[in-house]
């Protein structure tokens, strides 16, 4: 992947909402949205990667390489079983917030082009600041 400022999200349906807003504003080479489906929040996700991908496609999720979205495989975002990328963001964010997400909408991360992880306060402003780096 080229250097970019990805927005990290837990649930694909949330990422779909963000991606629809930003796909018109940013090129796929400038912004990447990673969606992390997980069954750890009351089993709200579909049961398979294929079902999740079909749902995302039905909602016009802008898949890479032409869109800004990357749908990760169904996995974990909590504890020792979390994916390595999720563990890295959880343990290395500027807010020193190393807690597991309590709910699927509660944890988003921004990663700068240089790899600095932050927890956004205002998505629009924080992404604009990252794009200006």
Backbone bond lengths (Angstrom), bond angles and torsions (degrees), N, CA, C in turn:
res aa  C-N    CA-C-N  psi(-1)  N-CA   C-N-CA  omega(-1)  CA-C   N-CA-C  phi
1 X - - - 1.448 - - 1.524 109.22 -
2 X 1.317 117.13 144.09 1.455 120.17 176.52 1.521 110.24 -72.41
3 X 1.339 118.59 162.90 1.460 119.81 176.45 1.528 109.67 -58.25
4 X 1.310 116.49 133.58 1.455 120.00 -178.17 1.516 109.89 -157.04
5 X 1.302 115.40 176.46 1.454 121.57 177.45 1.513 108.85 -115.45
6 X 1.339 118.19 89.83 1.455 118.12 -177.15 1.515 113.33 -78.42
7 X 1.288 114.61 147.51 1.453 122.66 169.70 1.510 106.20 -99.71
8 X 1.298 117.31 130.66 1.446 121.07 -176.73 1.519 108.91 -107.31
9 X 1.308 116.87 132.52 1.453 122.93 -178.32 1.515 109.63 -131.69
10 X 1.307 116.83 155.45 1.458 120.29 178.19 1.523 111.01 -84.15
11 X 1.312 118.60 -51.92 1.461 120.99 -172.11 1.518 112.21 -105.50
12 X 1.327 116.97 138.10 1.460 120.04 178.88 1.516 114.31 -58.40
13 X 1.352 118.97 -36.06 1.458 118.32 -178.52 1.524 111.56 -66.71
14 X 1.311 117.69 -31.36 1.458 120.99 175.67 1.526 109.65 -70.72
15 X 1.322 115.92 -44.32 1.465 120.15 178.95 1.520 110.84 -61.17
16 X 1.317 117.75 -35.51 1.461 121.11 177.81 1.517 110.04 -60.49
17 X 1.319 117.36 -45.22 1.461 120.24 179.20 1.521 111.74 -60.58
18 X 1.328 117.08 -46.07 1.463 120.33 178.54 1.519 111.60 -65.28
19 X 1.323 116.13 -44.08 1.458 119.22 -174.84 1.519 111.64 -64.82
20 X 1.320 117.86 -36.17 1.464 119.98 178.16 1.529 110.34 -62.77
21 X 1.303 116.36 -35.30 1.455 120.73 -179.64 1.526 111.05 -72.05
22 X 1.330 117.03 -40.38 1.462 120.35 -170.83 1.516 114.51 -97.21
23 X 1.344 117.65 -14.61 1.459 119.39 -179.01 1.531 110.79 -62.21
24 X 1.317 117.50 -29.13 1.460 121.22 178.45 1.525 111.66 -79.49
25 X 1.311 116.36 -23.86 1.464 121.03 -175.13 1.524 113.07 -92.84
26 X 1.318 117.48 -33.78 1.461 121.69 -175.09 1.521 111.38 -125.54
27 X 1.306 116.17 143.06 1.458 121.79 175.74 1.521 109.71 -77.54
28 X 1.333 115.75 156.55 1.470 120.60 179.02 1.524 111.33 -59.58
29 X 1.321 117.78 -25.63 1.463 120.28 179.27 1.536 111.78 -79.20
30 X 1.335 117.34 -10.69 1.467 121.49 -178.89 1.519 113.90 -102.49
31 X 1.316 117.55 -31.81 1.461 122.20 -173.54 1.518 109.48 -141.01
32 X 1.308 115.85 135.86 1.459 120.52 174.75 1.519 108.52 -127.89
33 X 1.314 115.97 133.41 1.457 121.76 176.47 1.519 107.43 -108.26
34 X 1.319 115.86 119.46 1.459 121.34 177.32 1.526 108.00 -100.29
35 X 1.306 116.64 125.62 1.463 121.89 178.42 1.519 108.55 -107.47
36 X 1.326 116.79 127.37 1.467 122.81 -176.33 1.531 110.25 -112.05
37 X 1.320 118.58 91.94 1.471 118.97 176.84 1.529 111.00 -69.04
38 X 1.321 115.87 141.77 1.459 121.21 -178.04 1.522 109.73 -149.27
39 X 1.313 116.49 144.31 1.462 122.18 176.35 1.531 111.55 -91.86
40 X 1.315 117.80 9.69 1.467 121.21 -173.15 1.530 113.79 -83.42
41 X 1.315 117.49 5.53 1.462 120.42 -176.82 1.523 110.40 -125.59
42 X 1.301 115.17 63.22 1.456 120.46 177.43 1.522 113.63 77.26
43 X 1.327 118.12 17.19 1.455 121.02 177.49 1.514 113.88 64.12
44 X 1.329 117.92 33.37 1.458 121.28 -175.78 1.529 113.80 -75.42
45 X 1.315 117.64 -22.15 1.464 120.04 -179.78 1.521 110.36 -77.28
46 X 1.313 115.14 160.32 1.455 120.19 171.47 1.525 107.78 -64.15
47 X 1.322 117.27 164.72 1.452 121.05 -172.05 1.512 116.65 -81.45
48 X 1.341 117.54 -20.28 1.463 119.22 -176.94 1.526 110.91 -130.93
49 X 1.323 115.52 159.96 1.466 120.16 176.76 1.524 110.90 -60.15
50 X 1.321 116.90 -38.19 1.469 120.85 -179.88 1.530 110.75 -63.43
51 X 1.333 117.44 -43.48 1.468 120.80 178.53 1.523 111.07 -64.51
52 X 1.321 116.60 -40.86 1.469 121.00 179.47 1.523 109.81 -65.11
53 X 1.326 116.60 -44.26 1.456 121.04 179.27 1.533 111.27 -63.27
54 X 1.312 117.12 -41.57 1.472 121.17 178.07 1.523 110.84 -62.65
55 X 1.334 116.50 -43.49 1.464 120.69 176.88 1.522 110.52 -59.85
56 X 1.331 116.52 -48.24 1.467 120.63 -179.46 1.526 110.60 -60.29
57 X 1.331 117.13 -42.75 1.462 120.64 179.09 1.524 110.98 -63.95
58 X 1.338 117.24 -37.75 1.472 120.45 -179.89 1.525 111.99 -67.31
59 X 1.334 116.24 -20.60 1.469 121.58 178.60 1.532 111.61 -101.01
60 X 1.341 115.39 14.52 1.471 122.05 178.36 1.517 113.68 62.05
61 X 1.320 116.63 38.33 1.456 120.78 174.25 1.526 107.46 -60.80
62 X 1.339 117.55 125.74 1.471 120.38 -175.10 1.533 111.68 -80.76
63 X 1.323 116.06 81.99 1.455 121.26 -177.56 1.524 111.66 -61.94
64 X 1.343 115.65 143.89 1.454 121.90 172.38 1.538 107.07 -67.45
65 X 1.295 121.79 153.93 1.453 126.53 12.87 1.523 114.69 -89.44
66 X 1.341 118.63 -12.92 1.458 118.44 -178.43 1.517 112.43 -84.76
67 X 1.322 117.83 -24.46 1.451 122.07 178.94 1.515 111.35 -106.64
68 X 1.319 116.10 -176.72 1.464 121.46 -175.67 1.525 112.98 -96.18
69 X 1.334 118.42 0.09 1.459 120.34 -172.41 1.508 115.58 -103.24
70 X 1.332 115.41 139.30 1.453 122.58 172.84 1.529 106.92 -126.08
71 X 1.306 115.55 118.72 1.452 121.31 179.96 1.521 108.12 -93.85
72 X 1.324 116.00 114.09 1.459 120.97 -179.56 1.529 108.98 -77.00
73 X 1.313 116.00 165.92 1.458 120.36 177.46 1.526 110.19 -73.08
74 X 1.320 115.97 151.97 1.458 122.13 176.85 1.520 108.78 -54.98
75 X 1.310 116.82 128.05 1.455 119.27 -177.10 1.514 112.13 -164.46
76 X 1.313 115.65 -159.27 1.458 122.53 -175.70 1.523 111.18 -109.72
77 X 1.328 114.73 147.26 1.465 120.83 174.82 1.530 111.10 -124.78
78 X 1.316 116.04 6.58 1.460 120.89 -178.29 1.522 111.21 -118.59
79 X 1.329 114.78 146.02 1.456 121.48 171.08 1.512 115.46 60.40
80 X 1.331 114.52 -157.24 1.456 121.80 -176.74 1.524 113.00 -68.97
81 X 1.320 117.93 -19.07 1.459 120.45 -178.46 1.534 112.42 -88.85
82 X 1.322 117.69 -2.05 1.471 120.99 177.84 1.525 109.92 -62.03
83 X 1.323 115.40 152.27 1.461 119.30 177.73 1.527 109.50 -62.49
84 X 1.310 115.99 156.49 1.471 120.46 -177.57 1.530 111.65 -61.22
85 X 1.321 117.70 -39.16 1.466 119.45 179.74 1.528 110.09 -65.32
86 X 1.339 116.67 -39.77 1.467 119.65 179.64 1.530 110.24 -66.77
87 X 1.327 117.15 -42.86 1.468 120.64 177.78 1.528 110.19 -59.30
88 X 1.330 115.97 -43.00 1.465 119.52 -179.80 1.528 110.86 -60.20
89 X 1.318 117.38 -47.10 1.471 120.31 -179.16 1.522 110.94 -65.19
90 X 1.307 115.98 -41.73 1.466 121.17 -179.84 1.526 111.02 -62.15
91 X 1.321 117.23 -40.70 1.463 121.59 -175.19 1.524 114.37 -88.23
92 X 1.322 118.70 -14.97 1.460 121.34 -172.29 1.521 114.47 -124.37
93 X 1.319 118.12 25.02 1.461 118.70 179.45 1.523 111.14 -86.21
94 X 1.308 115.40 154.95 1.465 121.30 -174.41 1.521 113.42 -66.24
95 X 1.323 117.93 -18.63 1.471 120.83 179.13 1.525 111.87 -86.25
96 X 1.337 116.45 -1.34 1.467 121.42 -176.91 1.521 111.91 53.74
97 X 1.326 115.43 36.66 1.451 121.14 178.27 1.522 108.14 -99.18
98 X 1.316 116.64 96.63 1.462 120.62 -177.17 1.522 112.13 -100.26
99 X 1.328 116.76 19.85 1.462 120.27 -179.69 1.524 110.31 -80.48
100 X 1.328 115.46 149.96 1.454 120.81 172.38 1.524 108.83 -68.13
101 X 1.328 117.82 152.32 1.467 119.19 175.91 1.526 110.32 -63.35
102 X 1.324 115.78 135.98 1.463 120.54 177.96 1.522 110.61 -80.70
103 X 1.314 115.94 -32.09 1.459 121.40 -179.25 1.511 107.78 -147.02
104 X 1.301 116.95 160.42 1.455 121.30 -171.44 1.526 115.06 -65.11
105 X 1.293 119.63 -19.16 1.465 120.80 178.77 1.527 112.08 -96.93
106 X 1.320 117.40 -1.50 1.459 119.65 -168.06 1.520 115.35 -91.76
107 X 1.317 118.82 -6.53 1.467 119.31 -175.71 1.512 111.52 -131.83
108 X 1.304 114.59 110.09 1.448 120.87 172.00 1.509 107.46 -128.35
109 X 1.315 115.31 148.21 1.455 121.05 178.48 1.510 109.24 -130.85
110 X 1.316 115.40 149.16 1.458 121.57 169.05 1.516 107.05 -113.50
111 X 1.319 115.75 141.49 1.453 120.58 178.29 1.523 107.15 -124.81
112 X 1.320 115.69 123.33 1.459 120.04 -178.34 1.519 111.03 -75.22
113 X 1.318 116.09 170.96 1.463 121.54 178.03 1.521 111.10 -59.60
114 X 1.330 116.47 -28.48 1.465 120.47 179.69 1.530 112.97 -88.38
115 X 1.341 117.14 -2.03 1.460 120.95 177.33 1.518 115.11 95.89
116 X 1.332 117.89 3.59 1.464 121.17 177.91 1.533 109.32 -72.42
117 X 1.332 115.50 129.51 1.460 121.62 -178.08 1.522 109.50 -99.60
118 X 1.333 116.18 134.39 1.462 120.20 176.42 1.523 109.49 -138.77
119 X 1.317 114.97 161.51 1.459 122.10 174.46 1.518 106.27 -103.89
120 X 1.328 118.06 120.15 1.463 120.00 -174.47 1.523 113.00 -70.13
121 X 1.321 114.03 143.87 1.468 121.14 171.73 1.525 109.46 -99.99
122 X 1.330 115.93 -39.72 1.452 122.98 178.16 1.525 106.32 -137.85
123 X 1.320 116.61 105.60 1.457 119.86 -173.13 1.518 113.37 -53.35
124 X 1.319 116.18 -51.30 1.461 119.76 -175.79 1.536 110.94 -57.37
125 X 1.306 116.08 -49.80 1.476 120.40 -178.59 1.527 111.36 -68.01
126 X 1.319 116.84 -41.40 1.471 120.36 -177.15 1.529 111.17 -67.85
127 X 1.338 117.00 -39.23 1.462 119.10 177.19 1.512 110.61 -68.43
128 X 1.319 117.51 -41.27 1.472 120.44 177.67 1.529 110.27 -59.28
129 X 1.323 117.37 -40.86 1.459 120.67 178.41 1.521 111.10 -64.50
130 X 1.327 117.64 -40.61 1.463 120.49 177.70 1.523 111.50 -65.19
131 X 1.321 116.21 -38.60 1.459 119.43 179.45 1.519 112.39 -65.94
132 X 1.324 115.68 -26.47 1.472 119.99 -179.55 1.528 112.46 -79.93
133 X 1.338 117.31 -11.85 1.475 120.06 -179.01 1.509 111.70 -63.29
